[in-house]
């Protein structure tokens, strides 16, 4: 099994190292000091489950890799439309793209069935720009429950969790999903094949859609947001509105707002990925987390006043930040 990891940051390099341990032919695509360190020392994983080093091939030239069986996307979703030069050289007729992203994926209505089948979500796939690069029929969905970070170039610190749920957009249990899942499990990760992966998407999204923009607006950690009563009430409203949108689309994730908040509070003083991006001067990944759900609410006729309000303020923050970065 030949795998290319496009965007071999903390999550991508961690997955690549695990697949390498499983015996897969793995190629990591990265750049800068991180690439140089992986070339020289391999991927060094520091984990409570045990440290290890994986001597994985790393490059910044996908054309030197050639076609693969699986492309694992470790990029932020807002980079997908521009990732053609990285992905296209890796594709052959049966190449599957495992998209490890937060939020609503560009393939959400592919194979969905019902009145919205095949519909494009403009917030995440404007004018079909993502689908043109990553055809939905290639997509395997992936919901990441693992937490990792780059401690330094080439060094992945695994914090918690090893679950990467995967699934086909059309809900089938395909041979390609089973093969990928088996390799991930052999490499030491949890990788269930979920026919109803959209339920996992909404469970993960409940936290991302609320904590991520609020943290960017307030600079607060997970614990601080949970313990501040008024902010907690706003987050509860955002989660409840999101669940109503999911239900209108026929998806009823098996989780309550109270349970989701309790889990977030246990995380402690963790800064969300959106806050970390803001602090590092990177673009904010809010279209797939928030704007997409507001768009789905419009499609289904669900009233989401809190999501709209937080979305508008967050969008202004992002625009102001981009103007400042460009100045």
C-alpha positions, 0 to 999 in steps of 0.5 A: 500500500503506497500512501502520500501525506500532503501537509505532513504537519503534526497530524499528518506526520503522526499518521504517516509514522503510524502507517510506516510502522504498519509496513506501508510505503509512506511519503511525507510532503512538507517544507522548510525546517520541518522537512529538513529535520524529517529528512535527517532524523525521521519523524520523532514521535513523543507520546505517553503510549511510547516514543518512537522514530519512523524513518519515512521518506520526506520530500517537497516534490510530489512529482518525485513520488508518483501515483499512490493508492491513498493521499492523506490530506493533513492540510487545513480545509481552506487550502484545498482549492489551491492544493492541485499542484501537490495532489495531482501528480499523486493521482491514478485512476483508483487513488482515494483521498482521505481528508482529515478535516474539521467542519463540513467537508466539500463532499458532504452531499455527495452520495447523501441521498434525499432532496439535497443529494449532490448539492454543493456547499458554497462556503467550502467549495465556492464555484466547485473550486475544491471539487475540481481538484479533489473530485468527491468520488475520490473522497474518504471522510476522516474525523480526527479525535487525536491531539498532536502538536509539533514540539519542534521541526520533525518532532511530533508530540502526541497529547491524547487520543488515537481515533481516526474515524473514516467512512464513505460519503455514500455510507458503504463499507468499501474495500478501500476504507477497510484496507486503510483502516486495517493499516492504521490499526496495525500501526497502533491507531484506532480507525473504525469504519463508520457508515454514518460518518456524518454523525461523527462530523457533527459531534466533532463540529459541536465543539469546533463551531463554538469554542474555536471562534469564541476562543479567537475573539476572547483569547480564552482557553477551553476551561476559561470558556466553560467556566465563564457563565455568560460565555458558556450560555452562548456556546450552549446556544450555538451547539443547540442551533447546530444540532437543529441543523443536523436534525433537519438534514436527517442526522441525529448525533448521539451526544447532548450539549451537556455532555459535549461541554463536560468533555471540553471542560476536562480538556483544561487550559487548551488553546483551540487550533483557531486561536493558535492560528491567530497567534501564529498569523495564519488564516482562520479556518472558519468557513468550514466550521461556521459559515458552512453551517449557517449556509446549511441552516438557510438551505433547511430553513432552520433559525440560527441567530446565535451562529449568525451573530458569532459568525458575523463578528468572527468574519470581521475579525478574520478580515481585519487580521488579513488586512493587517497581515497584508499591510 
